[in-house]
Amino acid sequence: MISHGVPYKLPTSKVINNFVVFQLGWLCSAYFHDYRALLINIGIIFWLYLVEPWSKRRIKLTLQFVAIGLIVDSILYYLGILYFSGASISIPLWLISLWVIFSASLTVSLSWLMENKYYAMIGGAIFGPVAYWSGQQFEAIMFVDTYAYIILSLSWLFMMWSFSSLYKKQPNNLVTLHREKSK
């Protein structure tokens, strides 16, 4: 992978590990959508922190992604467009932990997507709603109406544009996100 002219590629094993544990976190969240999903996701977050390189920049970027995702999901929740299982006055903790795992995957297994803003936007507009639809099949999430898919698609298009823009602002993207040690 080339980032701003600097060749750097994460080891394939780290990319595969990151992708697999993200999928595991998503599946556990969709299936359990309660404290069990939260506990599993906390374990996954801890695992990712132990086995992947984390610079201060990567931590900051991941937290920015999490904040954007939580703000958008909270707005959709408060507007009554989405309902999350286990939610009362705010979005549930299992969803917050899932956002952390997804955001961590954007800088590792999905970093190729962050390199191209248009691919990120198209992917988000298509696969964001697909993920929520899949979650609905597990009763982890409910939609008020079918128009929610259009709103979700536009929301994910915006979020992925935002994520890609933030990612590309990092100097030498993967190099600084993974090679620098947290001090």
ChimeraX attribute file (.defattr): number of C-alpha atoms within 10 A of each C-alpha:
attribute: neighborCount
match mode: 1-to-1
recipient: residues
	/A:1	13
	/A:2	14
	/A:3	17
	/A:4	14
	/A:5	8
	/A:6	12
	/A:7	11
	/A:8	15
	/A:9	14
	/A:10	16
	/A:11	8
	/A:12	10
	/A:13	9
	/A:14	16
	/A:15	18
	/A:16	13
	/A:17	17
	/A:18	26
	/A:19	20
	/A:20	14
	/A:21	19
	/A:22	25
	/A:23	15
	/A:24	16
	/A:25	26
	/A:26	23
	/A:27	17
	/A:28	20
	/A:29	25
	/A:30	25
	/A:31	16
	/A:32	17
	/A:33	25
	/A:34	19
	/A:35	14
	/A:36	14
	/A:37	23
	/A:38	22
	/A:39	16
	/A:40	19
	/A:41	28
	/A:42	18
	/A:43	13
	/A:44	21
	/A:45	19
	/A:46	11
	/A:47	13
	/A:48	20
	/A:49	13
	/A:50	10
	/A:51	11
	/A:52	16
	/A:53	17
	/A:54	20
	/A:55	18
	/A:56	15
	/A:57	18
	/A:58	22
	/A:59	17
	/A:60	13
	/A:61	21
	/A:62	23
	/A:63	16
	/A:64	17
	/A:65	25
	/A:66	22
	/A:67	16
	/A:68	18
	/A:69	22
	/A:70	17
	/A:71	13
	/A:72	17
	/A:73	22
	/A:74	17
	/A:75	14
	/A:76	18
	/A:77	18
	/A:78	14
	/A:79	10
	/A:80	13
	/A:81	19
	/A:82	20
	/A:83	22
	/A:84	21
	/A:85	20
	/A:86	17
	/A:87	16
	/A:88	9
	/A:89	8
	/A:90	12
	/A:91	21
	/A:92	18
	/A:93	18
	/A:94	28
	/A:95	25
	/A:96	18
	/A:97	23
	/A:98	26
	/A:99	24
	/A:100	22
	/A:101	26
	/A:102	24
	/A:103	24
	/A:104	28
	/A:105	22
	/A:106	22
	/A:107	25
	/A:108	24
	/A:109	20
	/A:110	17
	/A:111	19
	/A:112	15
	/A:113	20
	/A:114	24
	/A:115	20
	/A:116	14
	/A:117	19
	/A:118	15
	/A:119	17
	/A:120	26
	/A:121	25
	/A:122	16
	/A:123	16
	/A:124	24
	/A:125	23
	/A:126	17
	/A:127	16
	/A:128	21
	/A:129	20
	/A:130	15
	/A:131	14
	/A:132	19
	/A:133	17
	/A:134	15
	/A:135	20
	/A:136	17
	/A:137	13
	/A:138	17
	/A:139	16
	/A:140	21
	/A:141	19
	/A:142	18
	/A:143	17
	/A:144	10
	/A:145	10
	/A:146	9
	/A:147	11
	/A:148	17
	/A:149	19
	/A:150	12
	/A:151	15
	/A:152	24
	/A:153	22
	/A:154	18
	/A:155	21
	/A:156	24
	/A:157	24
	/A:158	18
	/A:159	21
	/A:160	28
	/A:161	21
	/A:162	19
	/A:163	26
	/A:164	23
	/A:165	16
	/A:166	16
	/A:167	25
	/A:168	18
	/A:169	9
	/A:170	17
	/A:171	13
	/A:172	17
	/A:173	23
	/A:174	25
	/A:175	19
	/A:176	16
	/A:177	24
	/A:178	21
	/A:179	13
	/A:180	15
	/A:181	12
	/A:182	13
	/A:183	5
